[in-house]
Amino acid sequence: MSLRSREPLLWLALAFAAGILAGNWAWRPDPWWWVAFSASLGGSAYFLRRYGWLAAALAMMSVACLGALEAQLAVPGLPAGDLSRWCDGRQVMVTGRVVRDAIERAPKFGKPRQAIEVETESVADSQSSEAVPWGLRITLYGDDEDRPLLYGERVRFPVRLRQPANYENPGALDYRSYLRGQGIVATGSVSAEKLERLPGFSGSRWEDWRSRIRRSLVSRTLELWTPGDAALLNAMLIGQRTYIDRDTRLDFQRTGTYHILVVSGMNVGILALVVFWALRRLRASEALTTVIAVLSTGIYAVLTDGGPPILRATLMLWLYLGARLLFRERAPLNAVGTAALVLLVISPATLFDASFQLTFLSVLAIAGIGVPLLERTSEPYRKALRYLESVTYDLRLAPRLAELRLDLRLLEERLAELLGRRIARGLLLAAVRTAVALFELLAIAALMQVALALPMAVYFHRAAVLALPANTVVVPLATLLMPIAIVAVLLSYVWMAAAKAAAALTGAVLHGITGVVHLLGGWSVADVRLPTPNVAAAMAAGIAFALCLALARRKPAWAVLGLAMLVGSAAWITAYPAGEQLRSGVLEITSLDVGQGDSHLVITPQGRKLLLDAGGSVGGDPSSAFDLGEEVVSPYLWSRGFRRLDAVALSHAHADHMAGLGAVIANFRPRELWIGSAPDTAEMKNLLQIATNAGLRVMRRKAGDRFEFGGAVFEVLSPPADWDATRKARNDDSMVLRASYGNTAALLAGDAEKRMERRLAALAPRADLLKVAHHGSATSSQPELLAAVRPSHAVISAGRRNQFGYPKSAVLERLQEARVRTYRTDLTGAVTFYLDGRAVEVRLPNRR
């Protein structure tokens, strides 16, 4: 960089971002940063006339110091009042106001559900009350006799509040911070019949009007389209994704078109594009067109439910449009830098937001790499299509372009004999322009796929192999869909017949989008999942992106080299092994934190990988968008660098053990599925069908089986060979495994209860590590079993403050009396045991 850089604001934004990183990862006292800022700024001024490059570098350093200082000063504040006092398991009375219209959820435990967000006015118990403005997310169970709760209504209800908890496994989402970013500090559930609606309105009239408009828009979509189509359009246009089923979400994710299903920066861009196109046809001035585009995108951003990402995208667009008016040729990268700098100054934590990173990198890649690429490839052909009848214009063009114009004129002469000159020329120009536009779309789509390979692997663990063909079809259709759908909804307020005609066209376009997505999403090649890239691959991707950006406007050979490096880094992330985190020569048992459920990773001394159970929601909510196998278990396995598992096993067919296995099978393509008892339930049939479709070998295990697997010996102790499966899953169906290596062993007892534990005790299954049965329930871990096993270590898998009160105090007392070192996933998170043949080593995670 020099002081006369063409993109000074981009460089300043990058320097400020580097400072934020330094402030977060290399904390220093505040005066330290002030001194560094003053020294670097003074040095920049001193060297300004002599060494411009050094002055620029020191100026950048001073900006980085400001970024570090702000990052340290902008520490998120804690909620007012004593939150822990009211989240201790007691029932408290909350009075507050609804800050968001209630959202209907799929039934659970056979009861209807609604989700509401409440800002508290007060929280009270029988002895005291505290006035605090907390954000709560409440699940309302049961039939609500009145209409759904709306913004601004005051309510009172009894509830047991819970502070959000993270799944404490490496690679897991920081759910607590995610909710805190949305203003939510506690959650809870309430029976609808216990909720009292209070008189009066509390809230912003502006927000009330926004909520009313959104409700009206949703009702209009339900009038104009079928429920399924309306659900998709509500998601695509205003961000309400409540009624999108899991399979549809998954197909959009597999094909790399999920950005179509959610309100994103692309919606804002499409709206601005349509406004520019329409006003240009009306010959409006550049300034007027820009003002109308800013106003229309601003109104759209306010009405949608996209949250901070859509607001950030809108701000970036506004800054780009403003810079475009003022600077023109310098607009793209300067606009990107300006938008990023403004956002980071407002909130340094934005830098760590995945949506900000994806938006920033996308715009930077298009402006800094895509635009120069198109200027050298397609833009000359666009210019060559002007003034086709002018022979003198040919002289201003390169020979190949002049030759193209000559060929088009010859074709025009032939077609004019059949169609007339005017129609012939229109068809020829439309065909060539369509070909150029298709090339540009393919080029930008391919660029996005390679430029975003790193963040897609880090945040979503996906390589959307079919994203290029899918987006080639879907993006143009989405560009057409949005304005037609908006016109249909607006017409419905004044002329329903015309609105229904526009709605029919919208439906046809929508079905074209979903048809392509479902077709390509069903292909197995569409779903390539990736482990977390290692440091070397991540650094290579970052360097390749920076070099490609720097070389894009250089000589063609250099630009091609930059693109080749970017493609190579994407190929490395996609195809090259990330490096599995294994310890050879030991038997590893890792009990994952999956809440109130079970999931255990077993890695043998030779590196064979077995996953026993994969968690799941208690009560089995198959319609839930949150899948523990996808959202909790798989990220942990990816964080270890795993692409495949050798086998998965199911202890028994209860939802809290099996619901996540389908996602794990899809993501890690194991070769075998081990099962014990297979009750005749719909869930069990579904799992076996998933395994069959994925080509797994289903192996039924029973007591007496003994086999070697990757250098460890496995013995099946239960269920008995004569055990009869019933139409209902039972805890005593549990497949109990004993895994041994050398003189050390682990007993994995599933949810076995008293009757089965007596049979196990008779076998004297000596083990150093005991996976305590049934999450520490009083029905298990009987004294005779502990006496027979004589473990030195035990692990209990249970959810924090679960509704069952597991683990029971009686079980903990028995373990303590037996002098067993006991670990609990509800207290420690994931816990790993290494059995080296002689002793047991324990490793705990670093908790957030």
Secondary structure, DSSP 8 states (H G I E B T S, - for coil): --TT-S-HHHHHHHHHHHHHHHHHHS---HHHHHHHHHHHHHHHHHTTTT-HHHHHHHHHHHHHHHHHHHHHH------SS-HHHH-SS--EEEEEEEEEEEEEEEEETTEEEEEEEEEEEEEE-SS-EE----EEEEEEES--SS----TTEEEEEEE--B------STT---HHHHHHHTT--EEEEEEGGG-EEEEEE-S-HHHHHHHHHHHHHHHHHHHHS-HHHHHHHHHHHH---TT--HHHHHHHHHTT-HHHHS--HHHHHHHHHHHHHHHHHTT--HHHHHHHHHHHHHHHHHHS---HHHHHHHHHHHHHHHHHHHTGGGHHHHHHHHHHHHHHHH-GGGGG-HHHHHHHHHHHHIIIIIHHHHHHTTHHHHHHTTTTT-SGGGGGS-HHHHHHHHHHHHHHHHHHHHH-HHHHHHHHHHHHHHHHHHHHHHHHHHHHHHHTHHHIIIII-EE-TTHHHHHHHHHHHHHHHHHHHHHHHHHTTT-HHHHHHHHHHHHHHHHHHHHHHHHHHTSGGG-EE-----HHHHHHHHHHHHHHHHHTTS-HHHHHHHHHHHHHHHHHHHHS-------TTSEEEEE---SSS--EEEE-TT--EEEE-----TT--TT-S--HIIIIIHHHHHHTT-S--SEEEES-S-HHHHTTHHHHHHHH--SEEEES---S-HHHHHHHHHHHHTT-EEEE--TT-EEEETTEEEEEEES-TT----SS--GGG--EEEEEETTEEEEE-TT--HHHHHHHHHT----SEEE-GGGG-TTS--HHHHHHH--SEEEE---TT-TT--S-HHHHHHHHHTT-EEEEHHHH-SEEEEE-SS-EEEE-----
